[in-house]
Amino acid sequence: MNALNDFIIETKKHKHRFNMLIPVFVVLAEIFFIYGNYHGRTGLEKGWMLLFYNYPIINSLFLPVAIACFASRVTDIEHKGDMLKSLYTFTTPERIFYTKYIYGVIATAMLVATMCGSFYINAGILKFPTEFPIRYLIIFAITNFITCLTLFTIHMILAFFYRNQAVNITVGILGSFMGLFTAFLPETIFQKLLPWGSFTTSMFVRIDWDRETRVTDWILTDPSFFPTVVNIVWIVLLTCLTQFLLKRSSVEERENKKNRPINQNITLHKRPIEVLKLKGSPAWVAFIIVPVLSAIIGTINYSGNLSILTDGWYSLWSQHTLFLCYFFMSIMIGLFAGCIWRADHAGTNMNILLTHNKASSIILGKYLATCLITSLSIIWMVVLFIISGQIIHVEGSIPSEMIGWVAVGMIASWAICAFQIFTSLVVRNLIIPIIIGFIGGLSGLVCISKDIPYLTPYSVFDAAMNRGGAGIIPSIISSVIFIALFLTLSILYLSRSDAKTQE
């Protein structure tokens, strides 16, 4: 009975927070993605196999970030205002954690059930036959549920024991990146042991592409349950780790950390204020590690497909920027913008900030800091591209057009920064702007496929980095318009709206 009461209380905590809509939005995004990027003919006899092949790959891209965001949403309410201290006075850490865990298990089941339903929706939209052995859908549901539950366990631990939710989101981004690119590498035991890679290692539909005729076919194989068994082992081990951490967690330990003697000497920092606010934040990590992973996997993929990728440096560039620019850069910018506003949204910090600074200086300071880290990340990506090409001895010279691609892409990324700064200002939450950045990256890809690359900041950036897929002058004009628009909206919003407090 106590467990039921705890669960009812947990659901009341999340009233009007719409957490359970996250699985629905994820599935809708997947439907939109599959429909927007399918260019084959409808009514394929083996179309249902195509869906079973595409869903695991898309899940490895979408779900790690979505699950990380959901776990942060579930735990963030306790971290605000040190609510856990009050809760520990009349309940135990174990009851708090496992009640939230059950809440997440239900959400995971809803996600998988909705995903199975979307399979028929996609089949209906693309006019694929739905008369196939139902056991394949059951296997798909079981393997995906266990995989999602494993990822939720990982992110629940990170979100519960770390106040800074940027740690959890960063791990989700890196996991999504690793899981996606392992799908395009030769299958190894490492991929089967990696929870993020089990979406694709559990696939039972393989693609057969004839290089001579360029005909694609899909082949059913025996399902591999080894990754699912490994995930169950992961869940057991992580549960034991959680139990150990919960036994050690207490209010006294946190108080001891706060009461440690500190240096009373005042040091005036010469570094920019916005940079100081993110000192020690893991938001920086993604901008460094993700381009490295992109370079490594892009180079391996290029080297393994030299018979197809015959354009030398141009093909290597496309492999390096394929998913980094289309998806992960917008998510990383959303994470950084959310972190850079997070301290100011807490408590009455915004009131204090507005008493000493103009709205324009606050906005421009945060905008310039975000543009700086984004630009450095793009430059880092270019450096890795050149180093990778030299290591594998790519024939020919480095494309001179690359300077134009990078310059226009950098300006377009500044437009994304302006939009994410505005979003994180209006939405006093770390998770929602990241989700918006993710959806923005998806919309950019769809806009490019529909030949309207100037419609959003994300599509301008994607087209510019895709070997100059859009005109230089129109891209710059569009970017400048977006920058001016969102910076103006941010300044007006901050100037004319009262600072909200948590008093």
Buried (B, 14 or more C-beta within 10 A) or exposed (E): EEEEEBBEEBBEBBEEEEBBEBBBBBBBBBBBBBEBEBEEEEEBEBBBBBBBBBBBBBBBBBBBBBBBBBBBBBBBBBBEEEEBEEBBEEBEBEBBBBBBBBBBBEBBBBBBBBBBEBBBBBBEBBEBEEEBEEEBBEBBBBBBBBBBBBBBBBBBBBBBBBBBBBBBBBBBBBBBBBBBBBBBBEBEEEBBBBBBBBBBBBBBBEEEEEEEEEEEEBEBEEBBBBBBEBBBEBBEEBBEEBEEBBEEBEBEEBEEEEEEEEEEEEEEEEEEEBBEBBEEBBBBBBBEBBBEBBBBBBBBBBBEEEEEBEEBBBBBBBBBBBBBBBBBBBBBBBBBBBBBBBBBBBBEBBBEBBEEBEBBEBBBBBBBBBBBBBBEBBEBBBEBBBEBBEEEEBEEEBBEEBEBBBBBBBBBBBBBBBBBBBBBBBBBBBBBBBBBBBBBBBBBBBBBBEEEBBBBBBBBBBBBBBBBBBBBEBBBEBBEEBBEBBBBBBBEBBEEEEBEEEE
